[in-house]
Amino acid sequence: MKTLLRDCSLSAVVAGFIATVISYAGPLVIIFQAAKAGGLPQDVLSSWVWTISIGSGVLGILLSLRYKVPIIIAWSAPGSALLVTMLPDITLNEAVGAYVVTSVVVLLVGLSGAFDRIINRLPAAIAAGMLAGILFRFGTGLFISIKEQPWLVLAMFATYLAFKRALPRYAVLAVLVVGVTITVASGELQSEALVIGLATPTWIAPEFSWQVMLNIAFPLVMVALTGQFVPGMAVLRNDGYSTPASPLISSSALGSLLLAPFGCHGLNLAAITAAICTGREAHENPAKRYVAGVSGGVVYLLLGVFGATLVSIFTAFPPALIAALAGLALLAAISGALSAAMAMPADREAALITFLVTASGMSFLDLSAAFWGLIFGIAAHLFLKLRPVAANHAEERQPAR
């Protein structure tokens, strides 16, 4: 504690606070959309918010203190996006069963130290194509929502562009502030829905179904490893931190496993918000930036305790604001996923197929578009890789001239 107080600085505390607030500003909106799609009651949604907040806070504090590195843990936004399309067709108990299986698989990957080997074998472009396909509907939802409340959505969009040009780090936060201000000023806020209350964890017994395992657990594992832990570790490495990946992955998976029966769909290393805490803005001395991780964890704990209040706040706002905020918050993630999917010319067609199948929302044999996107993409990848080999054999069979 003495070391923490000695290393504490205003810049690091503020960096942790901003990172946590921004993580709520966008990704939390997706959870509310998933809950609405699945018709989840308020107590279950409150428990869901409680688990991801408390889990992120406890893990962030403990890991930051243990490794003296700004470790930022957050819930999986792409995982939440996947649930938006899945929850209407499956029960919450089946979804929780998939969370448990996902956490166990990721935990085994972390304990075995096989993270780097697995990532090297997975076609990165195909994983990125699947991620882009999952997030695609949120990008289009942004512009569809213009029909409902054009002035609100267009003002939020203009704010996003303005801040992306001047202060990109605060773009999503600024969009939230503008959206809330316009909603309150126009009288669109449903103040009767607001309540002040503490979150209460709700036990949800897991049920296991092989279709749900393939539809949710398989894509969630892929997203966790390729879409969360890879960029999360890249942020740490980019700022000079050599913290081993295995304990971070194992700790996150163990936390997810313990909290899964209360609604937690997955805790991972943060990437975008983590960059706020790992850079020079947090502190000139890299050895003292871990305070930002602790600060962010404390804010997570405080907001998690008042999960019921958070739920009521988001419920009180119009759907157009939520849809626009989710779309704008995920634009960077969609852009990054599309760029990664198209980055390798050799895998471009397979990645495009993965993206199109996943974005289509198709369902076949009770298996989701995300699952089939991976299957079609991997099949195309393997088949197209055979072309140079076949051509080489044909050249070998030709007689010399």
C-alpha positions as a LaTeX table, in Angstrom:
\begin{tabular}{lrrr}
\hline
Residue & $x$ (\AA) & $y$ (\AA) & $z$ (\AA) \\
\hline
Met1 & 0.00 & 0.00 & 0.00 \\
Lys2 & 2.87 & 2.38 & 0.81 \\
Thr3 & 4.39 & 1.72 & $-2.61$ \\
Leu4 & 1.07 & 2.37 & $-4.29$ \\
Leu5 & 0.60 & 5.68 & $-2.47$ \\
Arg6 & 4.16 & 6.71 & $-3.30$ \\
Asp7 & 3.71 & 5.92 & $-7.00$ \\
Cys8 & 0.25 & 7.46 & $-7.19$ \\
Ser9 & $-0.16$ & 10.44 & $-9.54$ \\
Leu10 & $-3.12$ & 12.48 & $-10.73$ \\
Ser11 & $-2.40$ & 11.72 & $-14.39$ \\
Ala12 & $-2.44$ & 7.94 & $-13.78$ \\
Val13 & $-5.63$ & 8.09 & $-11.69$ \\
Val14 & $-7.36$ & 10.19 & $-14.35$ \\
Ala15 & $-6.16$ & 7.85 & $-17.13$ \\
Gly16 & $-7.69$ & 4.86 & $-15.33$ \\
Phe17 & $-10.93$ & 6.75 & $-14.74$ \\
Ile18 & $-11.25$ & 7.81 & $-18.39$ \\
Ala19 & $-10.45$ & 4.32 & $-19.67$ \\
Thr20 & $-13.19$ & 2.81 & $-17.51$ \\
Val21 & $-15.79$ & 5.44 & $-18.39$ \\
Ile22 & $-15.09$ & 5.00 & $-22.09$ \\
Ser23 & $-15.39$ & 1.23 & $-21.74$ \\
Tyr24 & $-18.89$ & 1.77 & $-20.36$ \\
Ala25 & $-19.80$ & 4.43 & $-22.91$ \\
Gly26 & $-19.81$ & 2.05 & $-25.85$ \\
Pro27 & $-19.55$ & $-1.69$ & $-25.08$ \\
Leu28 & $-22.13$ & $-1.57$ & $-22.28$ \\
Val29 & $-24.69$ & $-0.38$ & $-24.81$ \\
Ile30 & $-24.28$ & $-3.64$ & $-26.73$ \\
Ile31 & $-25.12$ & $-5.64$ & $-23.61$ \\
Phe32 & $-28.37$ & $-3.71$ & $-23.27$ \\
Gln33 & $-29.19$ & $-4.47$ & $-26.88$ \\
Ala34 & $-28.46$ & $-8.15$ & $-26.30$ \\
Ala35 & $-30.65$ & $-8.16$ & $-23.20$ \\
Lys36 & $-33.47$ & $-6.48$ & $-25.11$ \\
Ala37 & $-33.17$ & $-8.98$ & $-27.96$ \\
Gly38 & $-33.39$ & $-11.87$ & $-25.49$ \\
Gly39 & $-36.18$ & $-10.31$ & $-23.44$ \\
Leu40 & $-34.13$ & $-10.57$ & $-20.24$ \\
Pro41 & $-35.71$ & $-9.22$ & $-17.03$ \\
Gln42 & $-34.17$ & $-6.28$ & $-15.20$ \\
Asp43 & $-32.75$ & $-8.36$ & $-12.35$ \\
Val44 & $-30.87$ & $-10.64$ & $-14.75$ \\
Leu45 & $-29.53$ & $-7.66$ & $-16.71$ \\
Ser46 & $-28.46$ & $-6.01$ & $-13.45$ \\
Ser47 & $-26.65$ & $-9.22$ & $-12.45$ \\
Trp48 & $-24.94$ & $-9.33$ & $-15.85$ \\
Val49 & $-23.67$ & $-5.76$ & $-15.44$ \\
Trp50 & $-22.56$ & $-6.57$ & $-11.89$ \\
Thr51 & $-20.49$ & $-9.60$ & $-12.94$ \\
Ile52 & $-18.61$ & $-7.94$ & $-15.77$ \\
Ser53 & $-17.94$ & $-4.83$ & $-13.69$ \\
Ile54 & $-16.83$ & $-6.59$ & $-10.51$ \\
Gly55 & $-14.81$ & $-9.16$ & $-12.47$ \\
Ser56 & $-13.04$ & $-6.49$ & $-14.51$ \\
Gly57 & $-12.37$ & $-4.41$ & $-11.40$ \\
Val58 & $-10.99$ & $-7.17$ & $-9.18$ \\
Leu59 & $-8.81$ & $-8.67$ & $-11.92$ \\
Gly60 & $-7.51$ & $-5.27$ & $-13.03$ \\
Ile61 & $-6.50$ & $-4.30$ & $-9.49$ \\
Leu62 & $-4.89$ & $-7.63$ & $-8.58$ \\
Leu63 & $-2.99$ & $-8.10$ & $-11.84$ \\
Ser64 & $-1.79$ & $-4.48$ & $-11.94$ \\
Leu65 & $-0.46$ & $-4.75$ & $-8.38$ \\
Arg66 & 1.05 & $-8.19$ & $-9.00$ \\
Tyr67 & 2.99 & $-7.28$ & $-12.16$ \\
Lys68 & 3.33 & $-3.51$ & $-11.60$ \\
Val69 & 1.92 & $-3.05$ & $-15.10$ \\
Pro70 & $-1.28$ & $-1.21$ & $-16.11$ \\
Ile71 & $-3.46$ & $-4.26$ & $-16.76$ \\
Ile72 & $-6.92$ & $-3.27$ & $-17.95$ \\
Ile73 & $-9.53$ & $-6.03$ & $-18.00$ \\
Ala74 & $-12.84$ & $-5.56$ & $-19.79$ \\
Trp75 & $-15.70$ & $-7.65$ & $-21.06$ \\
Ser76 & $-15.78$ & $-8.87$ & $-24.64$ \\
Ala77 & $-17.65$ & $-6.34$ & $-26.80$ \\
Pro78 & $-17.62$ & $-8.65$ & $-29.88$ \\
Gly79 & $-18.90$ & $-11.43$ & $-27.61$ \\
Ser80 & $-21.76$ & $-9.17$ & $-26.56$ \\
Ala81 & $-22.47$ & $-8.40$ & $-30.22$ \\
Leu82 & $-22.67$ & $-12.12$ & $-31.00$ \\
Leu83 & $-25.28$ & $-12.53$ & $-28.26$ \\
Val84 & $-27.52$ & $-9.88$ & $-29.84$ \\
Thr85 & $-28.18$ & $-12.26$ & $-32.71$ \\
Met86 & $-28.23$ & $-15.46$ & $-30.63$ \\
Leu87 & $-30.26$ & $-14.75$ & $-27.49$ \\
Pro88 & $-33.64$ & $-14.55$ & $-29.24$ \\
Asp89 & $-33.24$ & $-18.18$ & $-30.37$ \\
Ile90 & $-31.73$ & $-19.83$ & $-27.27$ \\
Thr91 & $-32.41$ & $-19.76$ & $-23.55$ \\
Leu92 & $-30.29$ & $-17.80$ & $-21.14$ \\
Asn93 & $-29.40$ & $-21.05$ & $-19.35$ \\
Glu94 & $-28.00$ & $-22.45$ & $-22.59$ \\
Ala95 & $-26.03$ & $-19.25$ & $-23.14$ \\
Val96 & $-24.54$ & $-19.54$ & $-19.64$ \\
Gly97 & $-23.55$ & $-23.15$ & $-20.43$ \\
Ala98 & $-21.68$ & $-21.82$ & $-23.47$ \\
Tyr99 & $-19.98$ & $-19.19$ & $-21.27$ \\
Val100 & $-18.76$ & $-21.94$ & $-18.94$ \\
Val101 & $-17.36$ & $-24.02$ & $-21.81$ \\
Thr102 & $-15.70$ & $-20.95$ & $-23.36$ \\
Ser103 & $-14.02$ & $-20.05$ & $-20.07$ \\
Val104 & $-12.77$ & $-23.61$ & $-19.55$ \\
Val105 & $-11.25$ & $-23.75$ & $-23.06$ \\
Val106 & $-9.55$ & $-20.36$ & $-22.69$ \\
Leu107 & $-8.32$ & $-21.34$ & $-19.21$ \\
Leu108 & $-6.74$ & $-24.51$ & $-20.60$ \\
Val109 & $-5.08$ & $-22.49$ & $-23.36$ \\
Gly110 & $-3.70$ & $-20.10$ & $-20.76$ \\
Leu111 & $-2.45$ & $-22.81$ & $-18.39$ \\
Ser112 & $-0.86$ & $-24.82$ & $-21.19$ \\
Gly113 & 1.09 & $-21.86$ & $-22.52$ \\
Ala114 & $-0.21$ & $-22.73$ & $-26.00$ \\
Phe115 & $-1.52$ & $-19.22$ & $-26.74$ \\
Asp116 & 1.22 & $-18.23$ & $-29.17$ \\
Arg117 & 1.17 & $-21.61$ & $-30.95$ \\
Ile118 & $-2.61$ & $-21.55$ & $-31.43$ \\
Ile119 & $-2.61$ & $-17.98$ & $-32.70$ \\
Asn120 & 0.10 & $-18.81$ & $-35.22$ \\
Arg121 & $-2.03$ & $-21.66$ & $-36.62$ \\
Leu122 & $-5.28$ & $-19.71$ & $-36.87$ \\
Pro123 & $-5.60$ & $-17.66$ & $-40.07$ \\
Ala124 & $-5.71$ & $-14.15$ & $-38.65$ \\
Ala125 & $-7.56$ & $-12.79$ & $-41.67$ \\
Ile126 & $-10.41$ & $-15.28$ & $-41.24$ \\
Ala127 & $-10.78$ & $-14.52$ & $-37.54$ \\
Ala128 & $-10.84$ & $-10.81$ & $-38.40$ \\
Gly129 & $-13.43$ & $-11.43$ & $-41.11$ \\
Met130 & $-15.69$ & $-13.20$ & $-38.61$ \\
Leu131 & $-15.29$ & $-10.36$ & $-36.13$ \\
Ala132 & $-16.13$ & $-7.77$ & $-38.80$ \\
Gly133 & $-19.21$ & $-9.79$ & $-39.77$ \\
Ile134 & $-20.43$ & $-9.94$ & $-36.17$ \\
Leu135 & $-20.03$ & $-6.18$ & $-35.74$ \\
Phe136 & $-21.44$ & $-5.28$ & $-39.17$ \\
Arg137 & $-25.05$ & $-4.90$ & $-38.06$ \\
Phe138 & $-24.06$ & $-2.34$ & $-35.43$ \\
Gly139 & $-22.45$ & $-0.14$ & $-38.06$ \\
Thr140 & $-25.55$ & $-0.28$ & $-40.26$ \\
Gly141 & $-27.78$ & 0.19 & $-37.21$ \\
Leu142 & $-26.18$ & 3.59 & $-36.68$ \\
Phe143 & $-27.53$ & 4.88 & $-39.98$ \\
Ile144 & $-30.84$ & 3.02 & $-39.78$ \\
Ser145 & $-31.53$ & 4.86 & $-36.51$ \\
Ile146 & $-31.45$ & 8.20 & $-38.39$ \\
Lys147 & $-35.01$ & 7.48 & $-39.51$ \\
Glu148 & $-36.23$ & 7.41 & $-35.89$ \\
Gln149 & $-34.52$ & 10.55 & $-34.55$ \\
Pro150 & $-32.54$ & 12.26 & $-37.32$ \\
Trp151 & $-31.37$ & 15.34 & $-35.39$ \\
Leu152 & $-30.16$ & 13.34 & $-32.40$ \\
Val153 & $-28.27$ & 10.76 & $-34.47$ \\
Leu154 & $-26.81$ & 13.29 & $-36.90$ \\
Ala155 & $-25.61$ & 15.48 & $-34.02$ \\
Met156 & $-23.91$ & 12.47 & $-32.43$ \\
Phe157 & $-22.35$ & 11.54 & $-35.78$ \\
Ala158 & $-21.05$ & 15.08 & $-36.31$ \\
Thr159 & $-19.62$ & 15.12 & $-32.79$ \\
Tyr160 & $-17.84$ & 11.84 & $-33.45$ \\
Leu161 & $-16.22$ & 13.18 & $-36.62$ \\
Ala162 & $-15.20$ & 16.45 & $-34.96$ \\
Phe163 & $-13.57$ & 14.73 & $-31.99$ \\
Lys164 & $-11.98$ & 12.06 & $-34.18$ \\
Arg165 & $-10.19$ & 14.90 & $-35.94$ \\
Ala166 & $-9.22$ & 16.90 & $-32.83$ \\
Leu167 & $-9.27$ & 14.58 & $-29.78$ \\
Pro168 & $-9.80$ & 11.01 & $-31.04$ \\
Arg169 & $-9.32$ & 9.43 & $-27.61$ \\
Tyr170 & $-12.42$ & 11.15 & $-26.27$ \\
Ala171 & $-14.65$ & 10.78 & $-29.32$ \\
Val172 & $-16.97$ & 8.14 & $-27.86$ \\
Leu173 & $-17.19$ & 9.92 & $-24.53$ \\
Ala174 & $-18.08$ & 13.18 & $-26.32$ \\
Val175 & $-20.75$ & 11.39 & $-28.35$ \\
Leu176 & $-22.29$ & 10.08 & $-25.14$ \\
Val177 & $-22.32$ & 13.55 & $-23.56$ \\
Val178 & $-23.90$ & 15.16 & $-26.63$ \\
Gly179 & $-26.49$ & 12.40 & $-26.99$ \\
Val180 & $-27.49$ & 12.61 & $-23.33$ \\
Thr181 & $-27.65$ & 16.43 & $-23.43$ \\
Ile182 & $-29.91$ & 16.49 & $-26.50$ \\
Thr183 & $-32.14$ & 13.77 & $-25.07$ \\
Val184 & $-32.62$ & 15.59 & $-21.77$ \\
Ala185 & $-33.11$ & 18.98 & $-23.45$ \\
Ser186 & $-35.74$ & 17.60 & $-25.83$ \\
Gly187 & $-37.69$ & 15.87 & $-23.07$ \\
Glu188 & $-37.10$ & 12.39 & $-24.54$ \\
Leu189 & $-35.63$ & 11.03 & $-21.30$ \\
Gln190 & $-38.03$ & 8.65 & $-19.53$ \\
Ser191 & $-37.26$ & 9.85 & $-16.03$ \\
Glu192 & $-39.85$ & 7.53 & $-14.50$ \\
Ala193 & $-37.62$ & 4.58 & $-15.40$ \\
Leu194 & $-34.71$ & 5.89 & $-13.30$ \\
Val195 & $-34.05$ & 4.16 & $-10.00$ \\
Ile196 & $-31.23$ & 4.19 & $-7.48$ \\
Gly197 & $-30.35$ & 0.70 & $-6.37$ \\
Leu198 & $-27.60$ & $-1.79$ & $-5.78$ \\
Ala199 & $-27.04$ & $-4.74$ & $-8.12$ \\
Thr200 & $-27.88$ & $-8.19$ & $-6.78$ \\
Pro201 & $-26.20$ & $-11.25$ & $-8.35$ \\
Thr202 & $-28.73$ & $-13.70$ & $-9.83$ \\
Trp203 & $-27.83$ & $-17.38$ & $-10.20$ \\
Ile204 & $-28.51$ & $-18.82$ & $-13.65$ \\
Ala205 & $-28.13$ & $-22.60$ & $-13.87$ \\
Pro206 & $-26.10$ & $-23.55$ & $-16.96$ \\
Glu207 & $-27.54$ & $-25.91$ & $-19.55$ \\
Phe208 & $-25.43$ & $-27.56$ & $-22.22$ \\
Ser209 & $-26.41$ & $-28.08$ & $-25.85$ \\
Trp210 & $-24.00$ & $-29.05$ & $-28.61$ \\
Gln211 & $-25.68$ & $-26.66$ & $-31.08$ \\
Val212 & $-25.24$ & $-23.77$ & $-28.66$ \\
Met213 & $-21.64$ & $-24.81$ & $-28.00$ \\
Leu214 & $-20.90$ & $-24.52$ & $-31.71$ \\
Asn215 & $-22.98$ & $-21.36$ & $-32.14$ \\
Ile216 & $-21.64$ & $-19.42$ & $-29.17$ \\
Ala217 & $-18.72$ & $-21.14$ & $-27.41$ \\
Phe218 & $-16.66$ & $-21.75$ & $-30.56$ \\
Pro219 & $-16.95$ & $-18.15$ & $-31.87$ \\
Leu220 & $-16.45$ & $-16.73$ & $-28.35$ \\
Val221 & $-13.18$ & $-18.65$ & $-27.97$ \\
Met222 & $-12.01$ & $-17.41$ & $-31.36$ \\
Val223 & $-12.97$ & $-13.82$ & $-30.53$ \\
Ala224 & $-11.35$ & $-14.00$ & $-27.08$ \\
Leu225 & $-8.03$ & $-15.29$ & $-28.38$ \\
Thr226 & $-7.73$ & $-13.37$ & $-31.64$ \\
Gly227 & $-9.89$ & $-10.30$ & $-31.11$ \\
Gln228 & $-9.11$ & $-9.52$ & $-27.46$ \\
Phe229 & $-5.94$ & $-11.11$ & $-26.11$ \\
Val230 & $-3.84$ & $-10.62$ & $-29.26$ \\
Pro231 & $-4.42$ & $-6.84$ & $-29.51$ \\
Gly232 & $-4.36$ & $-6.56$ & $-25.70$ \\
Met233 & $-0.90$ & $-8.11$ & $-25.53$ \\
Ala234 & 0.18 & $-6.02$ & $-28.53$ \\
Val235 & $-0.69$ & $-2.83$ & $-26.62$ \\
Leu236 & 1.41 & $-3.95$ & $-23.66$ \\
Arg237 & 4.35 & $-4.96$ & $-25.87$ \\
Asn238 & 4.13 & $-1.73$ & $-27.84$ \\
Asp239 & 4.68 & 0.29 & $-24.67$ \\
Gly240 & 7.59 & $-1.86$ & $-23.54$ \\
Tyr241 & 5.92 & $-4.23$ & $-21.07$ \\
Ser242 & 7.11 & $-7.85$ & $-21.29$ \\
Thr243 & 4.47 & $-9.34$ & $-18.98$ \\
Pro244 & 3.89 & $-13.02$ & $-19.87$ \\
Ala245 & 0.60 & $-13.75$ & $-21.61$ \\
Ser246 & $-0.26$ & $-17.06$ & $-19.91$ \\
Pro247 & $-1.06$ & $-15.75$ & $-16.39$ \\
Leu248 & $-3.12$ & $-12.89$ & $-17.80$ \\
Ile249 & $-5.15$ & $-15.26$ & $-19.97$ \\
Ser250 & $-5.54$ & $-17.83$ & $-17.19$ \\
Ser251 & $-6.63$ & $-15.24$ & $-14.61$ \\
Ser252 & $-9.18$ & $-13.69$ & $-16.96$ \\
Ala253 & $-10.59$ & $-17.11$ & $-17.90$ \\
Leu254 & $-10.80$ & $-18.21$ & $-14.25$ \\
Gly255 & $-12.65$ & $-15.02$ & $-13.33$ \\
Ser256 & $-15.02$ & $-15.56$ & $-16.26$ \\
Leu257 & $-15.64$ & $-19.17$ & $-15.21$ \\
Leu258 & $-16.50$ & $-18.24$ & $-11.61$ \\
Leu259 & $-18.84$ & $-15.46$ & $-12.70$ \\
Ala260 & $-20.44$ & $-17.21$ & $-15.70$ \\
Pro261 & $-23.43$ & $-18.58$ & $-13.69$ \\
Phe262 & $-24.31$ & $-14.99$ & $-12.79$ \\
Gly263 & $-24.31$ & $-13.80$ & $-16.40$ \\
Cys264 & $-20.67$ & $-13.00$ & $-17.22$ \\
His265 & $-20.05$ & $-13.78$ & $-20.90$ \\
Gly266 & $-16.29$ & $-13.28$ & $-20.85$ \\
Leu267 & $-13.52$ & $-11.13$ & $-19.39$ \\
Asn268 & $-10.50$ & $-10.30$ & $-21.54$ \\
Leu269 & $-7.56$ & $-7.98$ & $-21.83$ \\
Ala270 & $-8.67$ & $-4.56$ & $-23.03$ \\
Ala271 & $-6.91$ & $-3.06$ & $-26.03$ \\
Ile272 & $-8.30$ & 0.31 & $-27.10$ \\
Thr273 & $-8.96$ & 1.62 & $-23.58$ \\
Ala274 & $-5.78$ & $-0.03$ & $-22.29$ \\
Ala275 & $-3.70$ & 2.21 & $-24.56$ \\
Ile276 & $-4.89$ & 5.19 & $-22.49$ \\
Cys277 & $-3.22$ & 3.70 & $-19.41$ \\
Thr278 & $-0.04$ & 2.25 & $-20.93$ \\
Gly279 & 1.19 & 5.37 & $-22.70$ \\
Arg280 & 3.08 & 8.50 & $-21.61$ \\
Glu281 & $-0.17$ & 10.35 & $-20.90$ \\
Ala282 & $-0.67$ & 8.17 & $-17.81$ \\
His283 & 2.84 & 8.83 & $-16.44$ \\
Glu284 & 6.27 & 9.66 & $-17.77$ \\
Asn285 & 7.72 & 6.72 & $-15.84$ \\
Pro286 & 6.46 & 3.37 & $-17.25$ \\
Ala287 & 7.06 & 1.73 & $-13.85$ \\
Lys288 & 4.42 & 3.95 & $-12.24$ \\
Arg289 & 1.67 & 3.58 & $-14.84$ \\
Tyr290 & 0.28 & 0.52 & $-13.04$ \\
Val291 & $-1.56$ & 3.00 & $-10.82$ \\
Ala292 & $-3.87$ & 3.65 & $-13.81$ \\
Gly293 & $-4.81$ & $-0.04$ & $-13.83$ \\
Val294 & $-5.62$ & 0.11 & $-10.12$ \\
Ser295 & $-7.58$ & 3.34 & $-10.56$ \\
Gly296 & $-9.63$ & 1.89 & $-13.40$ \\
Gly297 & $-10.35$ & $-1.23$ & $-11.34$ \\
Val298 & $-11.67$ & 0.84 & $-8.44$ \\
Val299 & $-14.02$ & 2.74 & $-10.77$ \\
Tyr300 & $-15.25$ & $-0.61$ & $-12.16$ \\
Leu301 & $-16.06$ & $-1.78$ & $-8.63$ \\
Leu302 & $-17.99$ & 1.38 & $-7.77$ \\
Leu303 & $-20.05$ & 1.29 & $-10.97$ \\
Gly304 & $-20.63$ & $-2.44$ & $-10.64$ \\
Val305 & $-22.10$ & $-2.11$ & $-7.16$ \\
Phe306 & $-24.68$ & 0.31 & $-8.55$ \\
Gly307 & $-25.46$ & $-1.94$ & $-11.51$ \\
Ala308 & $-29.23$ & $-1.57$ & $-11.03$ \\
Thr309 & $-28.86$ & 2.19 & $-11.38$ \\
Leu310 & $-26.81$ & 1.79 & $-14.56$ \\
Val311 & $-29.50$ & $-0.47$ & $-16.01$ \\
Ser312 & $-32.23$ & 2.06 & $-15.28$ \\
Ile313 & $-30.20$ & 4.91 & $-16.80$ \\
Phe314 & $-29.74$ & 3.12 & $-20.11$ \\
Thr315 & $-33.39$ & 2.01 & $-20.10$ \\
Ala316 & $-34.51$ & 5.63 & $-19.78$ \\
Phe317 & $-32.86$ & 6.72 & $-23.02$ \\
Pro318 & $-34.46$ & 6.34 & $-26.48$ \\
Pro319 & $-33.47$ & 3.29 & $-28.59$ \\
Ala320 & $-32.05$ & 5.54 & $-31.32$ \\
Leu321 & $-29.46$ & 6.95 & $-28.92$ \\
Ile322 & $-28.40$ & 3.48 & $-27.84$ \\
Ala323 & $-28.17$ & 2.24 & $-31.44$ \\
Ala324 & $-26.19$ & 5.29 & $-32.57$ \\
Leu325 & $-23.84$ & 5.12 & $-29.60$ \\
Ala326 & $-23.18$ & 1.42 & $-30.16$ \\
Gly327 & $-22.51$ & 1.95 & $-33.86$ \\
Leu328 & $-20.15$ & 4.88 & $-33.33$ \\
Ala329 & $-18.32$ & 3.14 & $-30.47$ \\
Leu330 & $-17.66$ & 0.14 & $-32.70$ \\
Leu331 & $-16.61$ & 1.97 & $-35.88$ \\
Ala332 & $-12.95$ & 1.69 & $-34.94$ \\
Ala333 & $-13.32$ & $-2.01$ & $-34.18$ \\
Ile334 & $-15.13$ & $-2.63$ & $-37.48$ \\
Ser335 & $-12.48$ & $-0.69$ & $-39.38$ \\
Gly336 & $-9.67$ & $-2.58$ & $-37.67$ \\
Ala337 & $-11.29$ & $-5.94$ & $-38.32$ \\
Leu338 & $-11.90$ & $-5.17$ & $-42.01$ \\
Ser339 & $-8.34$ & $-3.91$ & $-42.42$ \\
Ala340 & $-6.93$ & $-7.05$ & $-40.82$ \\
Ala341 & $-9.21$ & $-9.25$ & $-42.92$ \\
Met342 & $-8.03$ & $-7.67$ & $-46.17$ \\
Ala343 & $-4.38$ & $-7.18$ & $-45.17$ \\
Met344 & $-3.04$ & $-10.48$ & $-46.52$ \\
Pro345 & $-3.61$ & $-10.86$ & $-50.27$ \\
Ala346 & $-3.34$ & $-14.66$ & $-50.07$ \\
Asp347 & $-6.17$ & $-14.86$ & $-47.51$ \\
Arg348 & $-8.30$ & $-12.02$ & $-48.84$ \\
Glu349 & $-10.91$ & $-14.15$ & $-50.62$ \\
Ala350 & $-11.30$ & $-16.55$ & $-47.70$ \\
Ala351 & $-11.63$ & $-13.63$ & $-45.28$ \\
Leu352 & $-14.21$ & $-11.97$ & $-47.54$ \\
Ile353 & $-16.24$ & $-15.18$ & $-47.62$ \\
Thr354 & $-16.05$ & $-15.39$ & $-43.82$ \\
Phe355 & $-17.23$ & $-11.80$ & $-43.51$ \\
Leu356 & $-20.14$ & $-12.17$ & $-45.94$ \\
Val357 & $-21.43$ & $-15.39$ & $-44.41$ \\
Thr358 & $-21.20$ & $-14.01$ & $-40.86$ \\
Ala359 & $-22.75$ & $-10.64$ & $-41.76$ \\
Ser360 & $-25.61$ & $-12.33$ & $-43.64$ \\
Gly361 & $-27.13$ & $-13.63$ & $-40.41$ \\
Met362 & $-27.92$ & $-16.95$ & $-42.12$ \\
Ser363 & $-28.76$ & $-20.06$ & $-40.12$ \\
Phe364 & $-28.38$ & $-23.66$ & $-41.28$ \\
Leu365 & $-28.85$ & $-26.88$ & $-39.30$ \\
Asp366 & $-29.60$ & $-24.72$ & $-36.25$ \\
Leu367 & $-26.06$ & $-23.35$ & $-36.40$ \\
Ser368 & $-25.37$ & $-19.62$ & $-36.50$ \\
Ala369 & $-23.84$ & $-17.40$ & $-39.16$ \\
Ala370 & $-20.72$ & $-16.88$ & $-37.04$ \\
Phe371 & $-20.08$ & $-20.63$ & $-36.94$ \\
Trp372 & $-20.70$ & $-21.09$ & $-40.67$ \\
Gly373 & $-18.59$ & $-18.04$ & $-41.43$ \\
Leu374 & $-15.62$ & $-19.74$ & $-39.82$ \\
Ile375 & $-16.35$ & $-23.06$ & $-41.52$ \\
Phe376 & $-16.72$ & $-21.55$ & $-45.01$ \\
Gly377 & $-13.74$ & $-19.28$ & $-44.47$ \\
Ile378 & $-11.40$ & $-22.02$ & $-43.25$ \\
Ala379 & $-12.56$ & $-24.36$ & $-46.04$ \\
Ala380 & $-11.90$ & $-21.67$ & $-48.66$ \\
His381 & $-8.53$ & $-20.91$ & $-47.08$ \\
Leu382 & $-7.43$ & $-24.55$ & $-47.20$ \\
Phe383 & $-8.74$ & $-25.13$ & $-50.72$ \\
Leu384 & $-7.21$ & $-21.97$ & $-52.19$ \\
Lys385 & $-3.85$ & $-22.80$ & $-50.65$ \\
Leu386 & $-3.78$ & $-25.96$ & $-52.78$ \\
Arg387 & $-3.64$ & $-23.97$ & $-56.04$ \\
Pro388 & 0.09 & $-23.14$ & $-56.03$ \\
Val389 & 0.93 & $-26.73$ & $-55.09$ \\
Ala390 & $-1.14$ & $-28.12$ & $-57.96$ \\
Ala391 & 0.40 & $-25.63$ & $-60.35$ \\
Asn392 & 3.91 & $-26.62$ & $-59.25$ \\
His393 & 3.14 & $-30.30$ & $-59.84$ \\
Ala394 & 1.82 & $-29.49$ & $-63.31$ \\
Glu395 & 5.01 & $-27.64$ & $-64.14$ \\
Glu396 & 7.10 & $-30.58$ & $-62.91$ \\
Arg397 & 5.21 & $-32.96$ & $-65.22$ \\
Gln398 & 5.84 & $-30.81$ & $-68.31$ \\
Pro399 & 8.76 & $-32.08$ & $-70.41$ \\
Ala400 & 11.81 & $-29.88$ & $-70.60$ \\
Arg401 & 12.27 & $-27.97$ & $-73.82$ \\
\hline
\end{tabular}
